[in-house]
Amino acid sequence: MHRGYFLAGIFCLAAAWACRATYAKIGASVGPDGVLHEPFGLIPLAWLFDFSGLILLVLAWLRRK
């Protein structure tokens, strides 16, 4: 496997896992004024890291020697 693509893909998948874990740890809450406080940006960021990580792993597999 091409080492650079492989390591970048693993890093992206780890970052996606970290986004999901952070989202679960922070959670959602309703403030005293009735406003929902939620780290919504972590959800699409995790999906982006998942997609790019999988693409990089496929590229590493295709470029193997």
CORHULIN-V93046 format. One record per residue. N is the residue number from 1. RES is the residue in three letters. PHI is phi in whole degrees, -180 to 180 (999 if undefined). PSI is psi in radians with two decimals (none if undefined). OMEGA is omega in degrees with one decimal (none if undefined). Layout:
BEGIN
[[N;RES;PHI;PSI;OMEGA] [N;RES;PHI;PSI;OMEGA]]
END
This chain:
BEGIN
[[1;MET;999;2.62;176.2] [2;HIS;-74;2.02;-168.9] [3;ARG;-61;-0.69;-178.4] [4;GLY;-64;-0.82;178.6] [5;TYR;-65;-0.69;-178.8] [6;PHE;-64;-0.83;-179.7] [7;LEU;-66;-0.68;177.5] [8;ALA;-65;-0.68;177.9] [9;GLY;-65;-0.74;177.6] [10;ILE;-65;-0.71;177.8] [11;PHE;-62;-0.75;179.4] [12;CYS;-64;-0.73;178.4] [13;LEU;-67;-0.63;176.1] [14;ALA;-67;-0.66;178.0] [15;ALA;-67;-0.64;176.9] [16;ALA;-65;-0.72;177.4] [17;TRP;-63;-0.71;179.3] [18;ALA;-65;-0.66;176.8] [19;CYS;-63;-0.76;179.6] [20;ARG;-67;-0.70;179.0] [21;ALA;-66;-0.70;178.2] [22;THR;-65;-0.73;178.0] [23;TYR;-62;-0.73;179.7] [24;ALA;-68;-0.64;-179.2] [25;LYS;-71;-0.75;-179.3] [26;ILE;-69;-0.82;179.6] [27;GLY;71;-3.08;179.3] [28;ALA;-117;2.54;178.3] [29;SER;-145;2.75;177.2] [30;VAL;-106;2.17;-179.3] [31;GLY;-73;2.98;-179.5] [32;PRO;-64;-0.38;178.4] [33;ASP;-91;0.10;176.5] [34;GLY;87;0.20;-179.2] [35;VAL;-94;2.35;178.4] [36;LEU;-79;2.20;177.0] [37;HIS;-108;1.96;-174.9] [38;GLU;-146;2.37;177.7] [39;PRO;-80;1.15;-173.0] [40;PHE;-63;-0.50;-177.4] [41;GLY;-64;-0.35;-179.1] [42;LEU;-74;-0.43;-178.8] [43;ILE;-68;-0.98;179.0] [44;PRO;-67;-0.49;176.8] [45;LEU;-65;-0.69;177.0] [46;ALA;-65;-0.73;177.9] [47;TRP;-63;-0.70;178.9] [48;LEU;-64;-0.78;177.7] [49;PHE;-64;-0.69;177.5] [50;ASP;-60;-0.86;-177.5] [51;PHE;-63;-0.84;-178.3] [52;SER;-68;-0.61;177.4] [53;GLY;-65;-0.74;178.4] [54;LEU;-66;-0.69;177.4] [55;ILE;-62;-0.76;179.8] [56;LEU;-66;-0.66;177.5] [57;LEU;-68;-0.63;176.1] [58;VAL;-66;-0.73;176.8] [59;LEU;-62;-0.70;178.0] [60;ALA;-64;-0.67;179.5] [61;TRP;-69;-0.67;179.7] [62;LEU;-70;-0.53;-177.3] [63;ARG;-94;0.20;-179.4] [64;ARG;-65;2.74;-176.7] [65;LYS;-88;none;none]]
END
